[in-house]
Amino acid sequence: QVQLVESGGGLVQPGGSLRLSCTASGNIFSINRMGWYRQAPGKQRELVAASPNGGSTNYADSVKGRFTISRDNAKNTVYLQMNSLKPEDTAVYYCNADLITTSGRWSSYWGQGTQVTVSS
């Protein structure tokens, strides 16, 4: 069993900052790619930022220069630092991890989602 637990969402005013955290635990052998996605009402879920092991981080054009993804591999944790938040950043943010379980299976796992609301 694998669980991804997210935290850090909330209500923030435009121009403010939030830091999301996601920790993976359970029957994990190794984690390759970790990333953040978001889904706003009426919109398709989209990639926000990704951090593959052995590769370059990448960001959606809409968040470049404002968001930063980072990882603490020793803790199986990925972070998303969000600065200069805009109302259009309002969405449910989901953590994702591509990993190998201790039984040797590769799969993609999702967190439960955390609400980020940017409003005055």
C-alpha positions in Angstrom: 0.0 0.0 0.0 1.2 3.5 -0.9 -0.2 6.8 0.4 0.5 10.3 -0.7 -0.5 12.9 1.9 -0.7 16.6 1.0 -0.8 19.6 3.1 -0.3 23.4 2.9 -3.4 24.5 1.0 -5.6 27.3 2.1 -6.9 30.7 1.4 -4.5 33.4 0.4 -4.9 36.9 -1.0 -3.5 37.8 -4.5 0.2 38.3 -4.4 0.6 36.0 -1.4 2.5 32.8 -1.0 1.8 29.2 -0.1 4.0 26.1 0.2 2.5 22.7 -0.5 4.0 19.5 0.8 3.4 15.9 -0.2 4.9 12.9 1.5 4.8 9.4 0.1 4.8 6.4 2.4 4.1 2.8 2.5 5.3 -0.1 0.3 7.8 1.9 -1.6 11.0 0.7 -3.1 12.0 3.8 -5.0 10.4 7.0 -6.4 11.2 8.3 -9.8 9.1 11.3 -10.9 7.2 13.5 -8.5 5.0 16.3 -9.6 2.1 18.6 -8.9 -1.1 18.9 -10.9 -4.1 21.1 -10.4 -7.7 21.2 -11.5 -9.9 24.3 -11.5 -13.7 24.1 -11.7 -14.8 23.4 -15.2 -11.2 22.8 -16.4 -9.1 19.7 -17.2 -6.5 18.7 -14.7 -3.1 20.1 -15.8 0.5 19.6 -14.9 1.9 22.4 -12.8 5.4 21.2 -12.1 7.4 18.0 -12.3 10.6 16.8 -10.9 11.9 13.6 -12.5 15.0 11.9 -11.0 17.9 12.4 -13.4 16.1 15.1 -15.4 15.3 18.7 -15.4 12.3 20.2 -13.6 9.6 21.6 -15.8 6.7 23.9 -15.2 3.5 25.0 -16.9 4.0 28.3 -18.7 1.4 29.9 -16.5 3.5 29.4 -13.3 7.0 29.8 -14.6 8.9 32.3 -12.5 6.4 32.1 -9.7 6.4 28.5 -8.6 9.3 26.3 -7.5 9.2 22.5 -7.1 11.7 20.8 -4.9 12.3 17.4 -3.3 13.7 15.8 -0.2 14.3 12.3 -1.4 15.4 11.1 2.1 11.9 12.0 3.3 10.0 11.0 0.1 8.6 14.5 0.1 8.0 17.0 -2.7 7.2 20.6 -2.2 5.7 23.3 -4.3 6.5 26.9 -3.3 4.0 29.2 -4.8 4.7 32.9 -4.9 2.9 35.9 -6.4 -0.3 33.9 -6.4 -3.1 35.0 -8.7 -6.8 34.3 -8.6 -6.4 32.0 -11.7 -4.2 29.8 -9.5 -7.3 28.8 -7.6 -7.7 25.0 -7.9 -7.4 21.7 -6.2 -3.8 20.7 -6.2 -2.8 17.1 -6.5 0.5 15.4 -5.7 1.6 12.7 -8.1 4.4 10.1 -7.8 5.7 7.5 -10.2 7.3 4.8 -8.1 8.3 1.2 -7.8 6.7 -0.7 -4.9 8.7 -3.2 -2.8 6.9 -6.0 -4.7 8.5 -4.7 -7.9 5.5 -3.0 -9.5 5.7 0.4 -11.2 2.7 2.6 -10.9 1.5 6.2 -10.5 -0.1 7.3 -7.3 -2.1 10.4 -6.4 -2.7 12.4 -3.3 -6.1 13.3 -2.1 -5.8 16.9 -3.3 -5.6 20.2 -1.3 -7.6 23.3 -2.1 -5.8 26.5 -2.9 -8.0 29.6 -3.1 -6.6 32.9 -4.1 -9.1 35.7 -3.4 -9.4 39.1 -1.8 
